[in-house]
């Protein structure tokens, strides 16, 4: 009895027709004689799931399972061919696939009736040394140089819903200003996204924001809002405010004219309280604080992918190779998330990844059939044995 391997089952989450359309649209396989974008995708996802440390590891490990290549729709890989593909294949193909998988994974994992909470943050990848300095030194900052991954994350489904990769010196709020805003959503972010005009855009789209207020922000207090007795141990103040500085500097104009709400929350582990600002006057002050507390989930997401997928060291040193590897890490995460939603919703992501990593090319249905046949033969043998006593 033939059955597919765990790896092939995982790759079924890839919408192959859409992927082929992306390849054709961006001419991804132009000048590729044998090793196309799909071959590169399979090799990269294998490298992330297997924990390969180099192109040589991918070549050795993947080619050790030659009998599975035909059913995966790919072929043997060569280190030089893989390196060339990483350097030259269009990143737009993998960006398009990541967008499609984010949509699929979000639909599969989201819960009915869950609030539309969106967490914004970014993480940097430091790229220094031979090969990296040729292109990354130009975007050097005081702390790092390389690339930055910007993510909009849904904590309810544990799935990123938007991603962008930029140079390390691109400001977070500059990148966020280009993203679409979902009507009715609540966006949670830190002080790095302080741009009053962007806040105005969020407010105009009937969306909510929750963030920290900078200590030098000039505001007028319009009203003090009563704090429920049950929240007075945590919430220190709840106020309706208005931004009073209409010219923040550098020739800019502050277009945010609506009222805001300042919520001051005690922090047991620190002497200074947490000063939050939001345009949401419907949630309680405690719920506003809980929204901001949920922001740590995106930090845990970044920690998870960096610890469990191969994006701390890179298979290639060109910008194109690094971008493809980051995108394929995100694709690998989304494929595991889709697989989990469809086949193992009760198993934590890390446990499912460990199980897949340990038996990536195992055919579980075939193994189960072999066990059933062995059990039937054993029962039949026992049945024909005479009773000795």
QUIJO-V95775 format. One line per field, one symbol per residue. ss: DSSP state (H for helix, E for strand, - for the rest). phi: phi as a letter, one per 20 degrees, with the letter a starting at -180 (. if undefined). burial: + if it has 24 or more other C-alpha atoms within 12 Angstrom, else -. A space follows every 10 residues. Layout:
ss = ???
phi = ???
burial = ???
This chain:
ss = -----HHHHH H----HHHHH HHHHH----- ------HHHH HHHHHHHHHH ----HHHHHH HHH--HHHHH HH------HH HHHHHHHH-- HHHHHHHHHH HHHHHHHHH- ------EEEE EEEEEE---- --HHHHHHH- -----EEEEE EEEE----EE EEEEEEE--- -HHHHH---- -----EEE-- HHH--HHHHH HHHH---EEE EE------EE EEEE----HH H---EEEEEE EEE-----E- -E-------E EEEEE----- ---EEEEE-- ----HHHHHH HHH--HHHHH HHHHHHHH-- --------HH HHHHHHHHHH HHHHHHHHHH HHH-----HH HHHHHHHH-- ---HHHHHHH HHHHHHHHHH HHHH-----
phi = .ebeefffff ffffffffff fffffdlfdf mefcdeffff fffffggfff nfebffffgf ffffdffeff femcbfdcgf fffffffdff ffffffffff ffffffffdf dfnffedcdd abcdcfccog nfffceffdf dfdbbqccdd cdddffdlcf dbbbdcffee fgfffffeef defnededbe ffdfbfffgf ffffelddcc beeffefecd eeadefdggf dffdeebbce cbfeeecfpl medeeedffc cddddfdfec fefeddcbde deffffffff ffffgfffff ffffffedce ceccfcdeff ffffffffff ffffffffff fecbfeeggf ffffffffbf dfdfffffff ffffffffff fffeffefc
burial = ---+++++++ +-+++---+- -++----++- ----++++++ ++++++++++ +++++-+++- +++-+--+-- -++++++++- ++++++++++ ++++++++++ ++++++++++ -----+++++ ++++++++-- -+---++-++ ----++++++ ++++++++++ ++++++++++ +++-++---- +---++++++ +-++++++++ +++---++++ +++---+--- ---------- ---+++++++ +++------- ---+-+-+++ +++++----- ---+++++++ +--+++-++- +++++-+++- ++--++-+++ ++++++++++ ++++++++++ ++++++++++ +-------+- -++--++--+ ++-------- ---------- ---------
